[in-house]
């Protein structure tokens, strides 16, 4: 009986110590902007909350931002470049390349940051697969039964994307 009580107390103390651990991590977002020498863009949701926005100023086409976060989360880059692009706030260094004069998906590249590279790869696969189907889906000349097949195909693709990425942040993002 005494041994069970002591063992229970030890387990409680260990659990309390684990809960009290600081899980915050530092991150650095570095990068370059091609096509524009100076300006500003915004990171939305850097604090993990909707409505948080952080202005990032760049000079001579380069920028650096250091921050601390308590958890992994997705944030978005937005600017007068005309787009929103998701990426993951993760521990360590994240290196971004923004091409202001590009009109395709390569406008925004994540060059460093393991979770970001995984997510960028999956996002590009998704867009490559989905874009032609979405054009058909929103075409007025496409019959309703074909539209339903397209919707089902897109849903199945996302399910497979989540299954293929079950062990990383990308699976959670697409879930």
C-alpha positions as YAML, in Angstrom:
chain: A
units: angstrom
residues:
- id: 1
  name: UNK
  ca: [0.00, 0.00, 0.00]
- id: 2
  name: UNK
  ca: [2.79, 2.39, 0.95]
- id: 3
  name: UNK
  ca: [4.68, 1.55, -2.27]
- id: 4
  name: UNK
  ca: [1.60, 2.30, -4.39]
- id: 5
  name: UNK
  ca: [1.16, 5.69, -2.71]
- id: 6
  name: UNK
  ca: [4.81, 6.62, -3.25]
- id: 7
  name: UNK
  ca: [4.68, 5.43, -6.85]
- id: 8
  name: UNK
  ca: [1.51, 7.46, -7.47]
- id: 9
  name: UNK
  ca: [3.10, 10.58, -5.97]
- id: 10
  name: UNK
  ca: [6.22, 10.12, -8.12]
- id: 11
  name: UNK
  ca: [4.04, 9.80, -11.25]
- id: 12
  name: UNK
  ca: [2.12, 12.96, -10.32]
- id: 13
  name: UNK
  ca: [5.34, 14.92, -9.74]
- id: 14
  name: UNK
  ca: [6.74, 13.75, -13.10]
- id: 15
  name: UNK
  ca: [3.49, 14.68, -14.88]
- id: 16
  name: UNK
  ca: [3.47, 18.15, -13.29]
- id: 17
  name: UNK
  ca: [7.10, 18.72, -14.30]
- id: 18
  name: UNK
  ca: [6.37, 17.66, -17.87]
- id: 19
  name: UNK
  ca: [3.39, 20.01, -18.06]
- id: 20
  name: UNK
  ca: [5.52, 22.86, -16.72]
- id: 21
  name: UNK
  ca: [8.12, 22.47, -19.51]
- id: 22
  name: UNK
  ca: [8.49, 25.50, -21.74]
- id: 23
  name: UNK
  ca: [7.75, 24.38, -25.28]
- id: 24
  name: UNK
  ca: [8.57, 27.70, -26.92]
- id: 25
  name: UNK
  ca: [11.04, 27.72, -29.77]
- id: 26
  name: UNK
  ca: [12.90, 30.38, -31.69]
- id: 27
  name: UNK
  ca: [12.57, 30.77, -35.42]
- id: 28
  name: UNK
  ca: [14.21, 32.98, -38.01]
- id: 29
  name: UNK
  ca: [12.62, 33.86, -41.32]
- id: 30
  name: UNK
  ca: [15.21, 35.00, -43.84]
- id: 31
  name: UNK
  ca: [14.97, 35.53, -47.52]
- id: 32
  name: UNK
  ca: [15.27, 37.53, -50.64]
- id: 33
  name: UNK
  ca: [12.82, 39.42, -52.80]
- id: 34
  name: UNK
  ca: [13.53, 39.35, -56.53]
- id: 35
  name: UNK
  ca: [12.13, 42.11, -58.69]
- id: 36
  name: UNK
  ca: [11.89, 44.78, -56.00]
- id: 37
  name: UNK
  ca: [14.68, 46.35, -53.92]
- id: 38
  name: UNK
  ca: [12.72, 47.65, -50.95]
- id: 39
  name: UNK
  ca: [9.24, 47.48, -49.54]
- id: 40
  name: UNK
  ca: [7.10, 45.69, -47.02]
- id: 41
  name: UNK
  ca: [5.05, 42.53, -46.77]
- id: 42
  name: UNK
  ca: [3.02, 41.04, -43.95]
- id: 43
  name: UNK
  ca: [2.91, 37.76, -42.11]
- id: 44
  name: UNK
  ca: [-0.62, 37.00, -40.95]
- id: 45
  name: UNK
  ca: [-1.21, 34.76, -37.94]
- id: 46
  name: UNK
  ca: [2.38, 34.81, -36.65]
- id: 47
  name: UNK
  ca: [1.07, 34.58, -33.11]
- id: 48
  name: UNK
  ca: [-1.11, 31.65, -34.07]
- id: 49
  name: UNK
  ca: [-4.24, 33.80, -33.88]
- id: 50
  name: UNK
  ca: [-6.37, 35.27, -36.63]
- id: 51
  name: UNK
  ca: [-5.81, 39.00, -36.77]
- id: 52
  name: UNK
  ca: [-2.14, 38.89, -35.82]
- id: 53
  name: UNK
  ca: [-0.09, 40.53, -38.50]
- id: 54
  name: UNK
  ca: [3.60, 41.31, -38.53]
- id: 55
  name: UNK
  ca: [5.08, 43.76, -41.01]
- id: 56
  name: UNK
  ca: [8.40, 42.68, -42.56]
- id: 57
  name: UNK
  ca: [10.44, 45.41, -44.21]
- id: 58
  name: UNK
  ca: [13.06, 44.49, -46.79]
- id: 59
  name: UNK
  ca: [15.99, 46.51, -48.12]
- id: 60
  name: UNK
  ca: [18.32, 45.64, -50.97]
- id: 61
  name: UNK
  ca: [16.04, 42.70, -51.70]
- id: 62
  name: UNK
  ca: [16.72, 40.88, -48.39]
- id: 63
  name: UNK
  ca: [14.93, 40.50, -45.08]
- id: 64
  name: UNK
  ca: [15.24, 38.77, -41.72]
- id: 65
  name: UNK
  ca: [12.71, 38.34, -38.92]
- id: 66
  name: UNK
  ca: [13.30, 36.59, -35.59]
- id: 67
  name: UNK
  ca: [10.47, 35.35, -33.42]
- id: 68
  name: UNK
  ca: [9.42, 32.99, -30.67]
- id: 69
  name: UNK
  ca: [6.43, 30.68, -30.85]
- id: 70
  name: UNK
  ca: [4.90, 28.21, -28.45]
- id: 71
  name: UNK
  ca: [3.67, 25.86, -31.16]
- id: 72
  name: UNK
  ca: [3.86, 24.96, -34.85]
- id: 73
  name: UNK
  ca: [1.28, 26.79, -36.90]
- id: 74
  name: UNK
  ca: [0.55, 28.01, -40.38]
- id: 75
  name: UNK
  ca: [0.96, 31.67, -41.25]
- id: 76
  name: UNK
  ca: [0.41, 33.52, -44.51]
- id: 77
  name: UNK
  ca: [2.54, 35.95, -46.49]
- id: 78
  name: UNK
  ca: [0.64, 38.85, -48.01]
- id: 79
  name: UNK
  ca: [1.71, 42.02, -49.72]
- id: 80
  name: UNK
  ca: [1.09, 44.37, -52.55]
- id: 81
  name: UNK
  ca: [2.55, 41.56, -54.68]
- id: 82
  name: UNK
  ca: [-1.04, 40.37, -54.79]
- id: 83
  name: UNK
  ca: [-1.23, 36.95, -53.14]
- id: 84
  name: UNK
  ca: [-1.51, 35.00, -49.91]
- id: 85
  name: UNK
  ca: [0.80, 32.04, -49.49]
- id: 86
  name: UNK
  ca: [0.82, 29.66, -46.50]
- id: 87
  name: UNK
  ca: [3.93, 28.43, -44.74]
- id: 88
  name: UNK
  ca: [4.74, 26.88, -41.36]
- id: 89
  name: UNK
  ca: [6.25, 28.65, -38.38]
- id: 90
  name: UNK
  ca: [8.71, 25.98, -37.26]
- id: 91
  name: UNK
  ca: [11.87, 25.84, -35.11]
- id: 92
  name: UNK
  ca: [15.09, 26.99, -36.73]
- id: 93
  name: UNK
  ca: [15.69, 28.89, -39.92]
- id: 94
  name: UNK
  ca: [13.13, 29.30, -42.67]
- id: 95
  name: UNK
  ca: [14.44, 30.71, -45.93]
- id: 96
  name: UNK
  ca: [11.97, 32.23, -48.39]
- id: 97
  name: UNK
  ca: [12.35, 33.50, -51.92]
- id: 98
  name: UNK
  ca: [9.70, 35.88, -53.26]
- id: 99
  name: UNK
  ca: [9.58, 36.74, -56.95]
- id: 100
  name: UNK
  ca: [7.46, 39.86, -57.38]
- id: 101
  name: UNK
  ca: [7.49, 39.77, -61.16]
- id: 102
  name: UNK
  ca: [6.43, 36.14, -61.56]
- id: 103
  name: UNK
  ca: [2.85, 35.16, -62.42]
- id: 104
  name: UNK
  ca: [2.97, 31.49, -61.50]
- id: 105
  name: UNK
  ca: [3.23, 29.27, -58.41]
- id: 106
  name: UNK
  ca: [7.01, 29.80, -58.31]
- id: 107
  name: UNK
  ca: [6.28, 33.33, -57.10]
- id: 108
  name: UNK
  ca: [6.89, 32.07, -53.58]
- id: 109
  name: UNK
  ca: [9.50, 29.43, -52.74]
- id: 110
  name: UNK
  ca: [10.47, 27.94, -49.43]
- id: 111
  name: UNK
  ca: [14.10, 26.94, -49.76]
- id: 112
  name: UNK
  ca: [14.80, 25.85, -46.18]
- id: 113
  name: UNK
  ca: [12.68, 24.51, -43.32]
- id: 114
  name: UNK
  ca: [11.80, 20.79, -43.42]
- id: 115
  name: UNK
  ca: [8.07, 21.10, -42.68]
- id: 116
  name: UNK
  ca: [7.76, 23.96, -45.15]
- id: 117
  name: UNK
  ca: [9.52, 22.09, -47.93]
- id: 118
  name: UNK
  ca: [7.18, 19.09, -47.39]
- id: 119
  name: UNK
  ca: [4.12, 21.33, -47.42]
- id: 120
  name: UNK
  ca: [5.25, 23.25, -50.52]
- id: 121
  name: UNK
  ca: [5.80, 19.98, -52.41]
- id: 122
  name: UNK
  ca: [2.33, 18.68, -51.46]
- id: 123
  name: UNK
  ca: [0.70, 22.02, -52.28]
- id: 124
  name: UNK
  ca: [2.26, 22.07, -55.75]
- id: 125
  name: UNK
  ca: [1.12, 18.48, -56.38]
- id: 126
  name: UNK
  ca: [-2.38, 19.46, -55.26]
- id: 127
  name: UNK
  ca: [-2.52, 22.52, -57.52]
- id: 128
  name: UNK
  ca: [-1.11, 20.63, -60.50]
- id: 129
  name: UNK
  ca: [-3.81, 17.98, -60.09]
- id: 130
  name: UNK
  ca: [-6.70, 20.25, -59.09]
- id: 131
  name: UNK
  ca: [-6.41, 23.28, -61.36]
- id: 132
  name: UNK
  ca: [-7.54, 21.58, -64.61]
- id: 133
  name: UNK
  ca: [-10.41, 19.91, -62.76]
- id: 134
  name: UNK
  ca: [-11.47, 23.17, -61.13]
- id: 135
  name: UNK
  ca: [-11.66, 24.84, -64.54]
- id: 136
  name: UNK
  ca: [-14.07, 22.12, -65.69]
- id: 137
  name: UNK
  ca: [-16.00, 22.24, -62.40]
- id: 138
  name: UNK
  ca: [-16.72, 25.96, -62.72]
- id: 139
  name: UNK
  ca: [-17.45, 25.88, -66.42]
- id: 140
  name: UNK
  ca: [-21.14, 26.47, -67.17]
- id: 141
  name: UNK
  ca: [-21.04, 23.94, -70.01]
- id: 142
  name: UNK
  ca: [-20.08, 21.04, -67.71]
- id: 143
  name: UNK
  ca: [-23.11, 18.81, -66.90]
- id: 144
  name: UNK
  ca: [-24.09, 18.44, -63.23]
- id: 145
  name: UNK
  ca: [-23.26, 14.70, -63.09]
- id: 146
  name: UNK
  ca: [-19.72, 15.43, -64.33]
- id: 147
  name: UNK
  ca: [-19.39, 18.24, -61.76]
- id: 148
  name: UNK
  ca: [-20.24, 15.73, -59.01]
- id: 149
  name: UNK
  ca: [-17.61, 13.30, -60.34]
- id: 150
  name: UNK
  ca: [-15.02, 16.08, -60.34]
- id: 151
  name: UNK
  ca: [-15.91, 17.04, -56.77]
- id: 152
  name: UNK
  ca: [-15.62, 13.40, -55.67]
- id: 153
  name: UNK
  ca: [-12.25, 13.08, -57.46]
- id: 154
  name: UNK
  ca: [-10.90, 16.20, -55.76]
- id: 155
  name: UNK
  ca: [-12.10, 14.95, -52.36]
- id: 156
  name: UNK
  ca: [-10.41, 11.59, -52.96]
- id: 157
  name: UNK
  ca: [-7.17, 13.33, -53.95]
- id: 158
  name: UNK
  ca: [-7.15, 15.37, -50.71]
- id: 159
  name: UNK
  ca: [-7.85, 12.21, -48.67]
- id: 160
  name: UNK
  ca: [-4.92, 10.49, -50.36]
- id: 161
  name: UNK
  ca: [-2.71, 13.53, -49.76]
- id: 162
  name: UNK
  ca: [-3.54, 13.36, -46.04]
- id: 163
  name: UNK
  ca: [-2.84, 9.61, -45.99]
- id: 164
  name: UNK
  ca: [0.48, 10.06, -47.81]
- id: 165
  name: UNK
  ca: [1.48, 12.74, -45.30]
- id: 166
  name: UNK
  ca: [0.07, 11.18, -42.13]
- id: 167
  name: UNK
  ca: [3.38, 11.57, -40.31]
- id: 168
  name: UNK
  ca: [4.09, 15.24, -40.99]
- id: 169
  name: UNK
  ca: [2.61, 18.70, -40.72]
- id: 170
  name: UNK
  ca: [1.28, 18.64, -44.28]
- id: 171
  name: UNK
  ca: [-1.21, 15.90, -43.41]
- id: 172
  name: UNK
  ca: [-2.56, 18.03, -40.58]
- id: 173
  name: UNK
  ca: [-2.71, 21.14, -42.78]
- id: 174
  name: UNK
  ca: [-4.78, 19.40, -45.46]
- id: 175
  name: UNK
  ca: [-6.97, 17.61, -42.95]
...
